[in-house]
């Protein structure tokens, strides 16, 4: 949940590191720091706040020269966000410097032992403990830095992606990974280190992604040396060619990444089904499903595990799988699934959903499922991510980089992939007619165009946002396929505007939430003409009779709800199972505009990080 960047080579390190930190700021933004070696000494600058604060402080207070450096943008775990707790951290001698993404669970016992040996600590962090443990091992065992890192990591419990260098060896950086992601960019006589590839994409498209419990010794003029941390076995790097381009990680004229990513959804959905959906032939081609079709067709049930927005996509998938493919589905929070001693068998298929492919709880659920013999299928966005490597098979969403912390196009592209899987299984099982399948395939092909139509409501939504921007609470209601969309809409509002919001099945309103409704309570109701329409109209009438303020998402041309609601936002008509791909669009825009009007940072909401790599 922190961002790390490093460079060693022939260029000036500082501009590369600062630009890289700006691109990784979605991973953590409560403090930041940089350490540079100028040939004589380490120049360290770190501060509470944003990378922009670090840039100002660094240029004013330190030399920013040097071809070796590491930088960090933090999401606090141990110790409050302040200058002292910011990374990088020195060892007691001042020779070793570290940056760290992750959490060392047994740091307190290690810290106590180091204090007994004469070490002192300036910060409250587990990271300062780790760098001093490495120094103690280096001194005690009389070993080089790489070996000291390896031995020290065998004593710690937790998760980490680290980069360490020694002032006495300015041509070397040592990196290691367990749980938290780490990529090494390989250039001509230069190397880049980062939490993902975005900091170095304009310099090289060749990257090595470390596996869990691997470390690398990166030295100028030499091949990268990879070792297994546990047993010191030699590992061999797999250099991947990156498909990312620079334009994808820039704002492209939009004010915020979130807005850009909302408007990218027509293309993202198209890219998700491109090559997979062959409507004119009545076919769906998905290699990850085709190669393991028997696992799905013979499964007793499908278990979907995910967190946050991905969990909401899983809830939509539960409706789709059970409705179309007639396979029992359970949707679980990954964070709860891993701890409740679930019953898993070799007749189960587990689908793990994660935008980043690095979500710690979801990875733990994958491990548990594999240990119990289940077949594990991953749905993620990031090529080469841990989930992509740890699952038996999977499907990428091909959404392109999502920088805004609040997921938007991740949600719709995950639903698109899961819909394709459900239709493929329905076709193979014969649980839906050819005519119905053809109708679905054709309608899914039209969805990007219909999303474009839904986006045209932006100006009207902005006016609604101005009316309700100061509301302290908000209720979202939906039924059937759109109940998860109500949950997702409420989550978006909470995440970026800090307004308390709850999503409910519309029928459950009478079992408690109706007590909250008065003339000050805005209620967003998803009331499309497909599925449970008359029931939702009844719920709207119940809200209206209690003077609640109604914002309704309706099918274009609706008149009945329009007569009842204070405001209506229209979306194009489509099949009921595909309505979440359209109804979520106005909810994303509403959250965006409300947050903007409240002066919130929509791309970097407080206390949140994009990639949750710790529990």
C-alpha positions, 0 to 999 in steps of 0.5 A: 500500500506504499509506492517504492521507486529506485534507480541505478545507472547513468542518468540523474536519479532524482527526476526519475524517482520524483516522477515515479513517485507521482505516478505511484502516489495512488498507492499511498500519499500521507508522506514521502521521501527520497535518498540519493547518493552523489558519490560522496554522501547520502542526501536524504529528504522526507516529509509528511504530505504529498510528493509535491511537498517532497519536491519543494523540500528536496530542492530547497534543502539537499543536493539532488545530484547522483545516479543512485537513489530510492524514493517512497510514498507512504500509506502509514501502518506503524507510526503516524504520518510525519517527517520522522516516520516517512521513508527512507530509513537509515541504519544506526551507522548511517551506511544502509538505507531502506524503503519498504512496502508491507508490514513486519508483524514481529517487529516488536520482539526484534526491536527489543532485542536490537535495543538490548544490543545497543541500537537506538530508534528515531521512528515508530516504524517497523521498517527502521527495525528491519534496516537495523536488523540487516545491519546487525546481521551484516556485522555479526556474520561478516557478510555482504549486503545481499546475504545480510538481507537474505538472512535478516528476512528469514527472521521476519514475519510479514509482507514486504517489498524492499530496496536497500543500498549500502553507502560503501557499495554505490553500484548496487541495490538489493531488492526483495519481495514477499506479498507486496509487488516489485518490478525491475525495469531493465535498460541499457546499463541502468536498472529501475525498481518500482511497485509497478511498471508505471515509473519507468515505462518511458525508459524501458519496456522490459521488466522482471517481476519478482516472485514471492520470497525472491530477492535480487542483487542489482549491480551496474555492469553485471547481470541481475542475480536472483536468489530464493530467500528461504533456501538460497537457491538460484532463480532465473529471471523472466523478462517480460515485454510491457504492453503499457504505454505512457499515454495510459498513465497520464490524465490526457486533458482531464482534470482528474484520473477518476473522470478520465477513467469514467469516460474510458469505460466504453473503450475499456469494455470493448477492449475487455470483450475484443477477441472473446465475443464473436456475436456474429458466430454465436461464440465466446472464446476464452482460453482460460475457460476453454482449457479448463471447461470440465472444472467449471462444468463439473463444479458443485459450486463457484466461490467468488472471493474479492474485496471492495468494488471487486466484491460488488462485481462478484455479487453481480456475477452471482446473479448472472451465473445462477440465472444464466448458467444455473451453477450455485455461487457463493460470494465471500469477502476475502478478508473473512473467507480466509479466517472462518475455516471454510469448507472447500473441496476439489469439486469447487471452483474459486474465482478471485477478483482483484483490479491490482492482482496484488490484494493481500486478503484475496491472495491468502484466499487463493492459497487456502483454496489451492491447499484444499484442492479447489480449482482457482481462476483469477480475474484481474487487470494487471499483467504479471501481477501475483494473482495472475501468477498464483491462479491455475488460470484466469482472464485479464480485464484489459481495462488499462491502468486505473490510477484513481483510487476509487475504482470505476472502469475496473468494476464494469470490466470485471462485470464484463469478463464475468458475464462472458464466463457465465454466457460461455458456461450457459452455452456449454451446459445448454442452460439457455437457448441459442436464440437467447444466447444470440440476443445476449451476445448482440446486446453485450456488443452494443454496451460500449455505445450505450455507456457513451449515451449514459455519459451524456447525462454528465451535465444534468448529474452535475446540477443534481450534485450541487443540490445534495453536496452538503447532505450528511447521509445518503441511501442507495436502493436497488433490487436484483442485479442492481442491488450490488450497484446500489452498494457500489454507488454508496461505496463511491460516495463514501470513498471520495466525498466522505458523506455517509452512505449505505446501499440496501436491497430496496425491499429491506428499506422497511426493515430499518433504514426507512426510519432515517428517511425525512425531508433531508435524506436523499435516496438514490433508487435504481429503477430501470424498467427491466426486473422488479420495476413495479416493486421498486415503484412501490418503494419509491412511493413509500419514500415519497410519503415520508418526504424523502428526496428521490434521485432515480436512475431510470430507463430512457422514456420512463414516465411513471417514476419521473412523476414521483422522483425529484430528479431522474437520470436516464440510461438506455434500455438493455437486458436486465442482466446487463443493466449494471454496466449502465446504471453504475455510470451515473452513480460514478459521475454523481460521486465525482461531482459531489466530491469535487464540490466539497473540495475533496481530492477525488483521485487520492481520498484520505486514508485510502490506497489503491492496492491493498497489499497488507491485511 
